[in-house]
Amino acid sequence: MHTDALAQLTAFEHHLRDERQLSPHTLGNYRRDLLGVTRFCDEQGLSHWQQLHPQQVRNYAARVHRQGLSGRSIQRKLSALRSFCRYLIRQKVLDHNPAQDIRAPRTPHKLPHSLDVDRIQRLLDSRPDDWLSQRDLAIMELMYSSGLRLAELVNLDLQQFDLRQGEARVLGKGRKTRIVPVGRKACEVLARWLTTRALHCAEGESALFINRSGTRLSARSVQQRMRRWALRHGLDSRLHPHALRHSFATHMLESSGDLRAVQELLGHANLATTQVYTHLDFQHLAEVYDQAHPRARKSGKNT
């Protein structure tokens, strides 16, 4: 594309970083998605964004779909393009949004992977055998106790955690802060971790969870350590940090039935996001019904 078009893309990235204050991870997603559109435009001989029309956007979505990309991933790419085009309209570069009415193909909705209460107990009742395992146990207790996202967990600082009050102040998506309760058992494990942390922490480090070098623990390290824990304790090897968040939400909803409260605890902006757990709960109830109800059980004989 023309250098002016590429400069407009760079200016949009600066807008996202400086004015909307998006995280580096989200910025990286925007960059990758829009560079993909840029490559498509080059192949189509387009040099300016004014030359991009709705049919070409449809062709782009169809191409990446044929390449095997899921509907959700295509929708994310189209969302990035819509945001960029809205920015160009405000900058008076475009007078319409060519991606406005383009939608990705639908894909089946995948329910979150969660652990039942027995498997959670088996995981969290384990005894740590070194200080890193003690840290891992504190991480898992906190994620299950409070339903934290992985990014929220690794970004927690000491001053955001109040052991006496049993609560944590979390910076969630969209840089929104929420206060989450921390359960008694999690507080006990975290209290022991704080004592151990002081022995291994690098000078001046504010992170609640640190790595072997005494500095802030990365999200990738949490994922790797949880896989090791799962294999060690005979759990599903697909265990990932969000499984604990999903388990928290599922078990809270099963016990309370209060969808709004679970929404607040999870930090969901939209109640529809939380409602996926009602589908998960219904799936469990349907399985119980099929097994228990005399008129639901399938007969072994042909009738």
Backbone as numpy.savetxt, mean C-alpha at the origin, in Angstrom:
# Nx Ny Nz CAx CAy CAz Cx Cy Cz
10.18 13.28 -28.62 9.34 14.48 -28.62 10.22 15.74 -28.62
9.60 16.87 -28.96 10.32 18.14 -29.00 10.82 18.49 -27.60
11.90 19.24 -27.53 12.49 19.62 -26.24 11.50 20.41 -25.38
10.61 21.20 -26.00 9.61 21.94 -25.23 8.67 20.99 -24.50
8.26 19.90 -25.18 7.36 18.93 -24.58 8.03 18.21 -23.41
9.31 17.90 -23.56 10.05 17.24 -22.47 10.25 18.19 -21.30
10.45 19.48 -21.60 10.60 20.48 -20.54 9.30 20.61 -19.75
8.16 20.52 -20.43 6.87 20.58 -19.74 6.68 19.38 -18.81
7.20 18.23 -19.22 7.14 17.04 -18.38 7.99 17.23 -17.12
9.17 17.80 -17.29 10.06 18.07 -16.15 9.41 19.08 -15.20
8.77 20.12 -15.76 8.11 21.13 -14.92 6.97 20.50 -14.12
6.28 19.54 -14.71 5.20 18.85 -14.00 5.76 18.04 -12.83
6.90 17.39 -13.03 7.54 16.64 -11.95 7.91 17.57 -10.79
8.43 18.76 -11.12 8.78 19.73 -10.08 7.52 20.18 -9.33
6.43 20.34 -10.07 5.15 20.71 -9.45 4.71 19.63 -8.45
4.81 18.37 -8.86 4.41 17.27 -7.98 5.29 17.21 -6.73
6.57 17.46 -6.91 7.51 17.37 -5.79 7.40 18.56 -4.85
7.36 19.77 -5.42 7.46 20.98 -4.59 6.11 21.49 -4.09
5.09 21.41 -4.92 3.80 21.96 -4.53 2.87 20.91 -3.94
2.81 19.73 -4.57 1.96 18.68 -4.03 2.69 17.81 -3.01
4.01 17.94 -2.95 4.84 17.25 -1.96 4.62 15.74 -1.95
4.61 15.16 -3.14 4.46 13.71 -3.23 5.74 13.01 -2.81
5.60 11.78 -2.38 6.76 11.01 -1.92 7.64 10.63 -3.11
8.93 10.35 -2.86 9.81 9.90 -3.95 9.29 8.67 -4.67
8.66 7.76 -3.92 8.11 6.55 -4.54 7.01 6.91 -5.54
6.08 7.79 -5.14 4.99 8.20 -6.02 5.52 8.98 -7.22
6.50 9.84 -6.96 7.12 10.58 -8.07 7.73 9.64 -9.09
8.38 8.59 -8.62 8.99 7.62 -9.51 7.94 6.92 -10.38
6.77 6.62 -9.77 5.69 6.00 -10.54 5.19 6.92 -11.64
4.99 8.20 -11.29 4.56 9.19 -12.29 5.58 9.26 -13.43
6.84 9.30 -13.06 7.88 9.45 -14.08 7.88 8.26 -15.04
7.83 7.05 -14.50 7.84 5.86 -15.35 6.61 5.80 -16.26
5.45 6.12 -15.68 4.21 6.06 -16.46 4.22 7.08 -17.60
4.67 8.29 -17.32 4.64 9.33 -18.35 5.75 9.14 -19.38
6.87 8.57 -18.97 7.91 8.27 -19.97 7.43 7.20 -20.95
6.60 6.27 -20.46 6.01 5.28 -21.35 5.12 5.93 -22.40
4.34 6.93 -21.98 3.50 7.66 -22.93 4.39 8.44 -23.91
5.47 9.00 -23.40 6.39 9.76 -24.25 6.98 8.88 -25.35
7.38 7.66 -24.99 7.93 6.74 -25.99 6.87 6.39 -27.04
5.64 6.21 -26.59 4.55 5.92 -27.53 4.35 7.09 -28.50
4.40 8.31 -27.98 4.24 9.50 -28.82 5.37 9.59 -29.85
6.58 9.27 -29.43 7.71 9.27 -30.37 7.46 8.29 -31.52
6.96 7.11 -31.16 6.70 6.09 -32.18 5.60 6.53 -33.15
4.67 7.34 -32.65 3.57 7.82 -33.48 3.92 9.10 -34.24
5.14 9.59 -34.05 5.56 10.80 -34.74 5.01 12.08 -34.15
4.60 12.06 -32.87 4.06 13.26 -32.21 5.21 14.01 -31.54
5.27 15.29 -31.75 6.36 16.08 -31.18 5.89 17.01 -30.07
4.58 17.30 -29.99 4.05 18.19 -28.96 2.81 17.55 -28.33
2.53 17.90 -27.08 1.39 17.32 -26.38 0.07 17.74 -27.01
0.05 18.88 -27.72 -1.17 19.33 -28.38 -1.62 18.35 -29.48
-0.70 17.51 -29.94 -1.01 16.57 -31.01 -1.62 15.26 -30.50
-1.67 15.10 -29.17 -2.20 13.86 -28.59 -3.73 13.95 -28.51
-4.43 13.00 -29.13 -5.89 13.00 -29.18 -6.44 11.75 -28.48
-7.73 11.78 -28.11 -8.31 10.63 -27.38 -8.11 9.28 -28.05
-8.23 9.20 -29.38 -8.07 7.92 -30.04 -6.65 7.37 -29.86
-5.66 8.27 -29.86 -4.29 7.83 -29.65 -4.09 7.33 -28.22
-4.76 7.96 -27.26 -4.69 7.50 -25.87 -5.32 6.10 -25.77
-6.45 5.89 -26.47 -7.07 4.56 -26.49 -6.12 3.53 -27.09
-5.44 3.92 -28.16 -4.49 3.01 -28.79 -3.35 2.65 -27.84
-2.91 3.63 -27.07 -1.84 3.39 -26.09 -2.31 2.40 -25.03
-3.53 2.63 -24.51 -4.07 1.73 -23.48 -4.23 0.32 -24.04
-4.69 0.20 -25.29 -4.87 -1.11 -25.92 -3.53 -1.81 -26.10
-2.51 -1.05 -26.44 -1.19 -1.66 -26.67 -0.63 -2.26 -25.38
-0.64 -1.48 -24.30 -0.06 -2.01 -23.05 -0.91 -3.14 -22.50
-2.22 -3.13 -22.82 -3.08 -4.25 -22.41 -2.68 -5.52 -23.16
-2.40 -5.40 -24.46 -1.96 -6.56 -25.25 -0.62 -7.09 -24.76
0.19 -6.19 -24.19 1.49 -6.59 -23.66 1.39 -7.31 -22.32
0.16 -7.42 -21.80 -0.06 -8.18 -20.58 -0.23 -7.36 -19.32
-0.29 -6.04 -19.44 -0.44 -5.19 -18.26 -1.87 -5.32 -17.72
-2.00 -5.35 -16.40 -3.31 -5.50 -15.78 -4.13 -4.22 -15.92
-5.44 -4.37 -15.77 -6.31 -3.20 -15.84 -5.97 -2.16 -14.80
-5.59 -2.61 -13.61 -5.25 -1.66 -12.55 -4.00 -0.86 -12.90
-3.01 -1.53 -13.47 -1.78 -0.83 -13.85 -2.04 0.15 -15.00
-2.88 -0.26 -15.95 -3.21 0.64 -17.06 -3.96 1.85 -16.54
-4.88 1.62 -15.59 -5.63 2.73 -15.02 -4.70 3.72 -14.32
-3.67 3.20 -13.64 -2.70 4.09 -12.98 -1.97 4.94 -14.01
-1.58 4.33 -15.14 -0.90 5.08 -16.20 -1.80 6.16 -16.79
-3.06 5.82 -17.01 -4.01 6.79 -17.55 -4.27 7.91 -16.55
-4.31 7.56 -15.27 -4.51 8.57 -14.23 -3.35 9.57 -14.21
-2.12 9.05 -14.35 -0.95 9.93 -14.41 -1.03 10.86 -15.62
-1.46 10.32 -16.76 -1.58 11.13 -17.97 -2.67 12.18 -17.81
-3.81 11.81 -17.20 -4.87 12.80 -16.96 -4.39 13.93 -16.08
-3.64 13.59 -15.03 -3.11 14.62 -14.12 -2.16 15.56 -14.86
-1.31 14.99 -15.69 -0.37 15.79 -16.46 -1.11 16.72 -17.43
-2.13 16.19 -18.09 -2.88 17.01 -19.04 -3.66 18.12 -18.33
-4.17 17.85 -17.13 -4.83 18.91 -16.37 -3.85 20.01 -16.03
-2.62 19.62 -15.70 -1.56 20.59 -15.43 -1.29 21.43 -16.69
-1.22 20.78 -17.85 -0.96 21.51 -19.10 -2.11 22.45 -19.45
-3.34 22.09 -19.08 -4.48 22.98 -19.31 -4.34 24.24 -18.44
-3.94 24.04 -17.16 -3.74 25.20 -16.28 -2.60 26.09 -16.79
-1.62 25.47 -17.44 -0.50 26.23 -17.99 -0.83 26.80 -19.38
-2.09 26.56 -19.82 -2.57 27.06 -21.12 -1.79 26.47 -22.31
-1.26 25.26 -22.10 -0.62 24.52 -23.19 -1.68 23.73 -23.96
-2.64 23.14 -23.24 -3.75 22.40 -23.84 -5.06 23.11 -23.56
-6.05 22.88 -24.43 -7.39 23.41 -24.17 -8.39 22.30 -23.86
-7.95 21.04 -23.89 -8.79 19.92 -23.51 -7.89 18.79 -23.01
-8.52 17.82 -22.33 -7.77 16.69 -21.75 -8.04 15.44 -22.59
-7.10 15.01 -23.42 -7.34 13.87 -24.31 -7.52 12.54 -23.58
-7.11 12.48 -22.31 -7.23 11.22 -21.55 -8.44 11.21 -20.64
-9.25 12.27 -20.67 -10.29 12.46 -19.67 -11.28 11.30 -19.59
-11.77 10.83 -20.71 -12.83 9.82 -20.72 -12.33 8.42 -21.08
-11.03 8.23 -21.10 -10.48 6.91 -21.45 -10.34 6.07 -20.18
-10.87 4.87 -20.22 -10.82 3.98 -19.06 -10.12 2.68 -19.42
-9.47 2.11 -18.45 -8.76 0.84 -18.66 -9.73 -0.33 -18.63
-9.34 -1.46 -19.25 -10.17 -2.68 -19.15 -10.30 -3.10 -17.70
-11.46 -3.61 -17.35 -11.68 -4.06 -15.97 -10.98 -5.39 -15.74
-10.46 -5.54 -14.52 -9.88 -6.82 -14.11 -10.61 -7.31 -12.87
-10.67 -8.61 -12.65 -11.35 -9.13 -11.46 -10.75 -8.54 -10.19
-11.61 -8.17 -9.24 -11.12 -7.58 -8.00 -10.52 -8.66 -7.11
-9.30 -8.44 -6.70 -8.58 -9.42 -5.89 -8.72 -9.06 -4.41
-9.21 -9.99 -3.63 -9.36 -9.73 -2.20 -8.00 -9.76 -1.51
-7.84 -8.94 -0.48 -6.55 -8.91 0.24 -6.22 -10.26 0.86
-4.94 -10.57 0.90 -4.46 -11.79 1.55 -4.31 -11.50 3.04
-4.93 -12.30 3.88 -4.83 -12.10 5.31 -4.61 -13.44 6.01
-4.23 -13.35 7.28 -3.98 -14.54 8.09 -5.12 -14.72 9.08
-5.46 -15.97 9.37 -6.48 -16.17 10.40 -5.84 -15.96 11.78
-6.69 -15.91 12.80 -6.22 -15.57 14.15 -5.20 -16.58 14.66
-5.41 -17.85 14.37 -4.47 -18.88 14.85 -3.08 -18.70 14.27
-3.01 -18.39 12.98 -1.69 -18.21 12.36 -1.03 -16.92 12.85
-1.83 -15.89 13.09 -1.28 -14.66 13.68 -0.67 -14.95 15.05
-1.40 -15.72 15.85 -0.91 -16.07 17.20 0.40 -16.84 17.11
0.47 -17.78 16.19 1.68 -18.59 16.05 2.87 -17.73 15.64
2.60 -16.76 14.78 3.67 -15.87 14.32 4.15 -14.96 15.44
3.21 -14.36 16.16 3.57 -13.33 17.15 3.95 -13.90 18.51
3.66 -15.18 18.75 4.05 -15.79 20.03 5.46 -16.39 19.97
6.14 -16.18 18.85 7.50 -16.70 18.70 8.45 -15.96 19.64
9.51 -16.65 20.05 10.52 -16.03 20.92 11.72 -15.59 20.09
12.07 -14.31 20.14 13.24 -13.84 19.37 14.53 -14.41 19.93
15.50 -14.72 19.04 16.76 -15.29 19.50 17.94 -14.32 19.37
17.70 -13.11 18.85 18.74 -12.08 18.83 18.05 -10.72 18.73
18.84 -9.64 18.72 18.22 -8.31 18.78 17.48 -7.95 17.50
17.92 -8.49 16.37 17.22 -8.22 15.12 15.86 -8.93 15.09
15.81 -10.13 15.64 14.53 -10.84 15.74 13.60 -10.13 16.71
14.18 -9.55 17.75 13.37 -8.77 18.70 12.75 -7.56 17.99
13.53 -6.92 17.13 13.02 -5.80 16.34 11.91 -6.26 15.41
12.13 -7.39 14.72 11.13 -7.91 13.79 9.81 -8.19 14.50
9.90 -8.77 15.69 8.68 -9.08 16.44 7.94 -7.79 16.80
8.68 -6.76 17.19 8.06 -5.47 17.51 7.38 -4.88 16.28
8.02 -5.02 15.13 7.44 -4.52 13.88 6.12 -5.22 13.59
6.11 -6.56 13.68 4.91 -7.31 13.35 3.79 -7.05 14.35
4.14 -6.93 15.63 3.14 -6.62 16.64 2.49 -5.26 16.35
3.31 -4.27 16.01 2.79 -2.93 15.76 1.92 -2.90 14.50
2.36 -3.58 13.44 1.57 -3.59 12.20 0.21 -4.25 12.43
0.19 -5.36 13.16 -1.07 -6.05 13.41 -1.91 -5.30 14.43
-1.28 -4.68 15.41 -2.01 -3.95 16.44 -2.70 -2.71 15.90
-2.04 -2.03 14.94 -2.51 -0.71 14.52 -2.84 -0.60 13.03
-2.62 -1.66 12.27 -2.99 -1.65 10.86 -2.17 -0.70 10.02
-0.89 -0.56 10.32 -0.06 0.39 9.59 0.31 -0.10 8.20
0.44 0.84 7.27 1.05 0.55 5.98 2.55 0.39 6.19
3.21 -0.29 5.25 4.65 -0.49 5.36 5.40 0.84 5.37
5.03 1.76 4.47 5.71 3.06 4.41 5.51 3.84 5.70
4.33 3.75 6.30 4.06 4.44 7.56 4.94 3.88 8.67
5.13 2.58 8.67 5.93 1.93 9.71 7.39 2.35 9.64
8.00 2.25 8.45 9.44 2.53 8.36 9.74 4.02 8.54
8.75 4.89 8.34 8.96 6.32 8.51 8.67 6.81 9.92
8.25 5.91 10.81 7.96 6.31 12.18 9.24 6.75 12.90
9.15 7.88 13.60 10.23 8.35 14.46 9.86 8.13 15.92
10.85 8.18 16.77 10.61 7.96 18.21 9.56 8.90 18.77
9.62 10.18 18.38 8.72 11.17 18.96 7.27 10.99 18.51
7.05 10.14 17.50 5.69 9.88 17.05 5.02 8.74 17.82
5.78 8.09 18.66 5.28 6.93 19.40 5.21 7.25 20.88
4.04 7.09 21.49 3.82 7.38 22.90 3.47 6.07 23.62
4.45 5.52 24.31 4.28 4.22 24.97 3.29 4.32 26.13
3.34 5.44 26.88 2.45 5.58 28.04 0.99 5.70 27.63
0.74 6.45 26.57 -0.64 6.62 26.09 -1.10 5.45 25.22
-0.14 4.65 24.75 -0.48 3.55 23.87 -1.02 4.02 22.53
-0.29 4.93 21.89 -0.73 5.45 20.59 0.46 5.90 19.76
0.24 6.00 18.45 1.28 6.47 17.53 0.66 7.49 16.58
1.44 8.50 16.25 1.02 9.53 15.28 1.64 9.19 13.94
0.80 8.87 12.97 1.25 8.30 11.70 1.02 9.29 10.57
2.02 9.42 9.70 1.88 10.23 8.49 1.53 9.30 7.34
0.28 9.37 6.87 -0.21 8.45 5.87 -0.18 9.01 4.47
-0.98 8.41 3.58 -1.03 8.84 2.19 -1.57 10.27 2.12
-1.05 11.02 1.14 -1.46 12.41 1.00 -0.96 13.28 2.14
0.05 12.78 2.87 0.65 13.50 3.99 -0.39 13.86 5.06
-1.38 12.96 5.23 -2.40 13.15 6.26 -1.98 12.43 7.53
-2.09 13.13 8.65 -1.71 12.57 9.94 -2.92 11.97 10.63
-2.73 10.80 11.25 -3.79 10.22 12.06 -3.17 9.61 13.32
-3.94 9.55 14.38 -3.51 8.92 15.62 -4.10 7.52 15.67
-3.25 6.51 15.89 -3.74 5.14 15.95 -3.43 4.55 17.33
-4.35 3.77 17.88 -4.07 3.11 19.17 -3.08 1.96 18.98
-2.30 1.72 20.03 -1.36 0.59 20.04 -1.75 -0.30 21.21
-2.03 -1.56 20.94 -2.54 -2.48 21.96 -1.55 -2.80 23.05
-2.07 -3.37 24.14 -1.25 -3.68 25.31 -0.08 -4.60 24.98
-0.37 -5.68 24.25 0.69 -6.64 23.93 1.77 -5.99 23.07
1.35 -5.18 22.09 2.32 -4.50 21.24 3.15 -3.52 22.05
2.53 -2.83 23.00 3.28 -1.89 23.85 4.34 -2.61 24.67
4.00 -3.80 25.17 4.97 -4.57 25.95 6.18 -4.95 25.10
5.92 -5.44 23.89 7.01 -5.84 23.00 7.83 -4.63 22.57
7.16 -3.51 22.31 7.86 -2.29 21.89 8.69 -1.69 23.02
8.22 -1.83 24.24 9.01 -1.34 25.38 10.34 -2.08 25.48
10.30 -3.39 25.27 11.54 -4.17 25.29 12.43 -3.79 24.10
11.79 -3.52 22.95 12.57 -3.14 21.78 13.27 -1.79 21.99
12.61 -0.85 22.64 13.21 0.47 22.85 14.47 0.36 23.72
14.45 -0.54 24.68 15.64 -0.75 25.51 16.78 -1.32 24.66
16.47 -2.28 23.81 17.48 -2.89 22.94 17.96 -1.90 21.88
17.03 -1.13 21.33 17.36 -0.15 20.29 18.44 0.81 20.77
18.36 1.23 22.02 19.33 2.19 22.55 20.76 1.66 22.51
20.91 0.34 22.53 22.24 -0.27 22.52 22.85 -0.35 21.11
22.02 -0.24 20.08 22.48 -0.47 18.70 22.27 0.73 17.78
21.68 1.78 18.30 21.30 2.91 17.46 22.49 3.82 17.15
22.57 4.29 15.89 23.60 5.27 15.52 23.29 6.61 16.19
24.32 7.38 16.44 24.16 8.66 17.12 23.26 9.60 16.30
22.24 10.15 16.97 21.35 11.11 16.32 20.25 10.49 15.48
20.18 9.17 15.39 19.15 8.53 14.57 17.79 8.63 15.26
16.77 9.10 14.53 15.44 9.31 15.10 14.46 8.17 14.79
14.82 7.27 13.88 13.90 6.22 13.45 13.55 5.27 14.60
12.28 4.89 14.66 11.85 3.92 15.67 12.47 2.55 15.40
12.56 2.18 14.12 13.12 0.88 13.76 14.40 1.07 12.95
15.46 0.44 13.40 16.78 0.62 12.80 17.28 -0.71 12.22
18.28 -0.59 11.34 18.88 -1.78 10.73 20.14 -2.19 11.48
20.85 -3.13 10.92 22.06 -3.66 11.56 23.11 -2.58 11.79
23.09 -1.55 10.94 24.07 -0.46 11.05 23.63 0.64 12.01
22.42 0.51 12.54 21.93 1.50 13.50 21.20 2.66 12.87
20.93 2.60 11.57 20.20 3.67 10.89 18.82 3.17 10.47
18.02 4.05 9.88 16.63 3.73 9.58 16.50 2.48 8.73
15.58 1.63 9.11 15.31 0.38 8.40 14.52 0.68 7.12
14.84 -0.01 6.04 14.15 0.20 4.76 12.94 -0.72 4.63
12.02 -0.33 3.75 10.84 -1.15 3.50 11.24 -2.50 2.92
12.22 -2.49 2.04 12.69 -3.73 1.42 13.20 -4.72 2.47
13.90 -4.21 3.47 14.42 -5.09 4.53 13.29 -5.72 5.33
12.24 -4.95 5.59 11.09 -5.50 6.32 10.46 -6.64 5.53
10.31 -6.44 4.22 9.73 -7.48 3.38 10.57 -8.77 3.42
11.89 -8.61 3.31 12.77 -9.78 3.33 12.72 -10.50 4.66
12.75 -9.73 5.75 12.74 -10.35 7.08 11.42 -11.08 7.33
10.31 -10.53 6.86 9.02 -11.20 7.08 8.92 -12.49 6.31
9.50 -12.53 5.12 9.52 -13.79 4.37 10.28 -14.86 5.13
11.41 -14.45 5.75 12.20 -15.40 6.54 11.41 -15.91 7.74
10.67 -15.01 8.41 9.86 -15.41 9.55 8.78 -16.41 9.12
8.16 -16.14 7.99 7.09 -17.01 7.51 7.61 -18.42 7.24
8.74 -18.51 6.56 9.32 -19.82 6.25 9.75 -20.54 7.52
10.31 -19.79 8.43 10.81 -20.38 9.69 9.68 -20.98 10.51
8.49 -20.36 10.44 7.38 -20.81 11.29 6.32 -21.55 10.50
6.67 -21.99 9.29 5.77 -22.83 8.52 4.54 -22.12 8.01
4.63 -20.81 7.81 3.51 -20.06 7.28 3.65 -19.92 5.77
2.61 -19.36 5.17 2.60 -19.16 3.72 3.80 -18.31 3.31
4.57 -18.79 2.32 5.77 -18.06 1.89 5.43 -16.74 1.22
4.13 -16.52 0.89 3.72 -15.25 0.29 3.50 -14.16 1.34
3.73 -14.46 2.59 3.48 -13.49 3.65 4.24 -12.20 3.38
3.54 -11.09 3.40 4.15 -9.79 3.19 3.61 -8.82 4.24
4.25 -7.68 4.44 3.82 -6.77 5.51 2.36 -6.38 5.44
1.83 -6.16 4.24 0.44 -5.73 4.14 -0.53 -6.82 4.57
-0.06 -8.08 4.61 -0.94 -9.14 5.11 -1.32 -8.89 6.56
-0.42 -8.29 7.34 -0.73 -7.97 8.73 -1.74 -6.83 8.81
-1.61 -5.85 7.92 -2.59 -4.75 7.86 -3.96 -5.29 7.45
-3.98 -6.18 6.46 -5.24 -6.77 6.02 -5.86 -7.63 7.13
-5.01 -8.36 7.84 -5.50 -9.20 8.94 -6.10 -8.33 10.04
-5.42 -7.24 10.37 -5.94 -6.29 11.36 -7.34 -5.81 10.97
-7.49 -5.37 9.70 -8.77 -4.84 9.25 -9.86 -5.91 9.26
-9.52 -7.10 8.79 -10.49 -8.18 8.73 -10.96 -8.59 10.12
-10.03 -8.76 11.03 -10.39 -9.20 12.38 -11.16 -8.11 13.14
-10.79 -6.84 12.93 -11.52 -5.74 13.57 -12.95 -5.68 13.05
-13.12 -5.86 11.76 -14.46 -5.77 11.19 -15.33 -6.96 11.60
-14.71 -8.14 11.65 -15.46 -9.32 12.09 -15.95 -9.16 13.52
-15.13 -8.55 14.37 -15.48 -8.42 15.79 -16.44 -7.27 16.06
-16.25 -6.13 15.36 -17.02 -4.93 15.67 -18.15 -4.66 14.69
-17.93 -5.00 13.42 -18.91 -4.66 12.39 -18.98 -3.17 12.10
-18.04 -2.40 12.65 -18.06 -0.93 12.50 -17.14 -0.52 11.34
-17.71 -0.40 10.16 -16.92 -0.10 8.96 -16.28 1.28 9.04
-17.00 2.26 9.58 -16.47 3.63 9.67 -15.24 3.69 10.58
-15.31 2.98 11.70 -14.18 2.98 12.63 -12.96 2.34 11.98
-13.16 1.23 11.26 -12.04 0.57 10.58 -11.47 1.49 9.50
-12.34 2.23 8.82 -11.88 3.18 7.82 -10.94 4.21 8.46
-11.32 4.75 9.61 -10.49 5.75 10.30 -9.17 5.14 10.74
-9.21 3.94 11.27 -7.99 3.30 11.75 -7.01 3.03 10.62
-7.54 2.65 9.46 -6.69 2.35 8.31 -6.21 3.60 7.59
-6.88 4.72 7.80 -6.50 5.95 7.11 -6.98 5.97 5.68
-8.12 5.31 5.40 -8.69 5.33 4.05 -9.46 6.62 3.85
-9.19 7.32 2.75 -9.92 8.54 2.44 -11.34 8.23 1.99
-11.51 7.08 1.34 -12.79 6.71 0.75 -13.31 5.44 1.42
-14.57 5.46 1.85 -15.15 4.29 2.50 -15.19 3.07 1.57
-15.29 3.33 0.25 -15.33 2.22 -0.71 -14.07 1.38 -0.64
-12.93 2.00 -0.31 -11.68 1.26 -0.18 -11.77 0.26 0.97
-12.40 0.68 2.06 -12.53 -0.18 3.24 -13.54 -1.29 3.00
-14.51 -1.06 2.14 -15.59 -2.03 1.96 -15.13 -3.36 1.38
-13.91 -3.40 0.83 -13.39 -4.69 0.34 -13.36 -5.71 1.47
-13.20 -5.24 2.71 -13.14 -6.17 3.83 -14.51 -6.75 4.17
-15.57 -6.05 3.78 -16.90 -6.64 3.96 -17.08 -7.80 3.00
-16.51 -7.69 1.80 -16.56 -8.80 0.85 -15.77 -9.99 1.37
-14.62 -9.70 1.98 -13.79 -10.76 2.54 -14.53 -11.48 3.66
-15.20 -10.68 4.51 -15.95 -11.24 5.63 -17.10 -12.09 5.11
-17.80 -11.61 4.08 -18.91 -12.36 3.52 -18.44 -13.67 2.91
-17.26 -13.64 2.26 -16.72 -14.86 1.67 -16.53 -15.93 2.75
-16.01 -15.51 3.91 -15.82 -16.45 5.02 -17.16 -16.98 5.50
-18.15 -16.10 5.65 -19.46 -16.52 6.12 -20.12 -17.47 5.11
-19.94 -17.21 3.83 -20.52 -18.06 2.80 -19.94 -19.47 2.86
-18.62 -19.56 3.13 -17.98 -20.87 3.24 -18.54 -21.64 4.43
-18.72 -20.94 5.56 -19.29 -21.58 6.74 -20.71 -22.06 6.45
-21.47 -21.20 5.77 -22.86 -21.54 5.42 -22.92 -22.80 4.55
-22.06 -22.84 3.53 -22.08 -23.98 2.61 -21.75 -25.28 3.34
-20.89 -25.19 4.35 -20.48 -26.39 5.07 -21.50 -26.80 6.13
-22.24 -25.84 6.68 -23.07 -26.11 7.86 -24.56 -26.22 7.57
-25.08 -25.48 6.61 -26.52 -25.46 6.41 -26.99 -26.74 5.71
-27.98 -27.42 6.27 -28.40 -28.71 5.69 -28.94 -28.58 4.27
-29.50 -27.44 3.91 -30.04 -27.26 2.57 -29.01 -26.70 1.61
-27.79 -26.40 2.12 -26.73 -25.85 1.26 -25.73 -26.92 0.87
-25.60 -27.98 1.71 -24.61 -29.02 1.43 -24.98 -29.78 0.17
-23.96 -30.04 -0.64 -24.19 -30.79 -1.87 -24.30 -32.28 -1.57
-25.25 -32.91 -2.18 -25.43 -34.35 -1.99 -24.39 -35.12 -2.80
-23.95 -36.23 -2.27 -22.99 -37.05 -2.99 -23.62 -37.92 -4.05
-24.96 -37.95 -4.05 -25.67 -38.81 -5.00 -26.35 -37.95 -6.05
-26.49 -38.50 -7.24 -27.22 -37.82 -8.29 -28.72 -37.92 -8.00
-29.44 -36.84 -8.23 -30.89 -36.87 -7.98 -31.66 -36.59 -9.25
